[in-house]
């Protein structure tokens, strides 16, 4: 299939504009034209192989079409679950009590290390499948639950391999060996930091796009994050930071600004000074309402937007706090929790995500962009604020329909 026409689109939200009675023309995997159907060019690049009449899909009367959503923060590479631990937390158990009972990140590391690669790959595949079927065509996917050189590199190669399978989202693979200090390095923090630095170039060679460091209490300090991320940048990796901690005189957000990181994530403790620094440095703020709701700590999103910081959204899917794989749910939560407008939330889930990943070929429906497109079970984008999980009726990745 080389040329496809989507026509009779009731409402087209392009990321930068809205139009009705619209059409999209696709050549190979790229958009060559999008706009009102009455302005469709008389000549097209080749013969149209397929015409999709959106008006006839489930009798929608045209329906709403948007770019594929982008999840700018997720942790899908793990085995097992921590549901019993969650039950303990909701009953008032402390982190120390949970750890004494065998819970915490160390439990996920143990189970992930003990899971054979085939089983782990199948579990990750099923998770990624849930993302794309819900309308998310690009996923930033972090490693971080092997915490060994060979295990982390194998996870990156697995993500790169899965991306090439049918009906998978595009993957932005993030190397996150600096998630937490592994048990075998207890009492040897410097040794582990140095080991991760040595693995950075190998991670880039294996196909990683970025490196992330968890900079919060009990994980890595801002000074350690600075050293690690500087090494990552020298290896050709984009730098990201879990900017949650406040334990040092220099905040993680300030480190992100200093290094020119692609994104500073979560930002639940961000101050006005942090926000100013992010805005000045052009660092994207990636916020995750699902985990913020779980923790009861909200980042100052309104202040970020008002000061001109580009905001992206992520699920923060992980085995301990948030099982969300639906970016439509995240968009709805962002509107309700962070007081974003629907337009602001959708932009954060499309163009904002593209900015966080430092890619310019997705996030909007314009000439030259990937034809990553979603038809929704609605006739207006306001439905994202109503449904808290708006249903994707059809998904196209690179112009090719994703089969349910």
C-alpha positions, 0 to 999 in steps of 0.5 A: 500500500503506497498511497492512502486517503482518509476522507470524510473526517468530521473533526481533524485536530492536527496538533496546531489547528482544527478543521471540519470535513477534513481529509488526510493523504498518505504516501508510504508512511508519511503525510503529504497533505492534511486539511479540509477535503474541499482543498484536497490537491487535484494531483496526488503522488501516485495512484490511491490504493486505498480510500478510508471513508471515516464517516462509515466507521461505526456510523460516527458521522465523521468522528474525531481524528488526532495524531497518535499520542506519545507516552514520554515516560514509562517503565514497561520492562519488568517481570512479576507484580507488586500487588501484595505490596500495594495492598500493604501500602493502602493498609498503612504499611511503611516502606521499611515494613514492605522491604522487610516483607520482601517488597520494594524495587529489589523484589522486582529486580530479583524477579526480573533477573530470574525470568527467562528472556522469552517470558520477559519479552512476551510480557513486554510485548503484551504491554506495548500492544495495550499502548498502541491499541489505546491510541499511543503510537510512540512510547518512551520505554525505560530499562532499570530492573536488571541493573547488570550490564548484560541484562540492561543491554539485553533489555535495550535490544529487546525493545529495539526488536519489538519495535520492528514487529507488526502492531507495535508502537514506535519505541524510544529506548531509555537506558536506566541502570541508574534506577537504584543501587542493586543489592550486590553493590551495597556499601559500594555506591562509587563502584556502581556509579562508575560501572554505569558510566562504563556501560553508557557507550555500550547502551548507545551501541545497543540502540538506546536513545537516552539515559535516565537517572532516578534522582530522589531520596534513596536513589542517586544524588544530584552530584551523581546524576550530573556525572552520570548524565554528562557521561551519557551525553558524551556517549551520544545519549540524550539525558533525562532525570527523575527530578523528584528529590530535594535532598541537596543544595542543588535540585535535580531540576537545576541539574537538568537545566545545567546539562540541557537535558531533554526532559526533567520528569515528575517534578513533584517538588519543583520550585519557582526557581526550578521552573525558571531554570527549566524555561531558560534552558529549554528543558521539557517538563514531563509530568505523570498524573497517574503516579502523582495521584497515587503519591498525593504529590502534584507538580506545579504544572500551571506555573510551568505552562504560564512561564513557557515551559514545554510540558509532556505527559507520561503514564509512568507505568511501572510495577509498583505505583501505576499500571496505566497503559492508556494515554487517553486516561492520562489526558483526562487525569491531566485535565482534572488534576493539573487544571490543564485545558483539553487543548493543553493536555492533548498538545502535551500528549503529542507535540510535547511528547515529541519535544521531550523525545527530541524528535520532529517527525511526529506529534502533529498531522502535517506534511512530512510527519509520520502518518501516526493517526487515531480515529476516536469514538467521539466527535470532539476533543472535549470528550477526553475530559469526559471519558477518562479513557476515550476509546480508539476506534482505528489506529494507523502507524505510518499509514498502516492500520493496526489490527486489533 
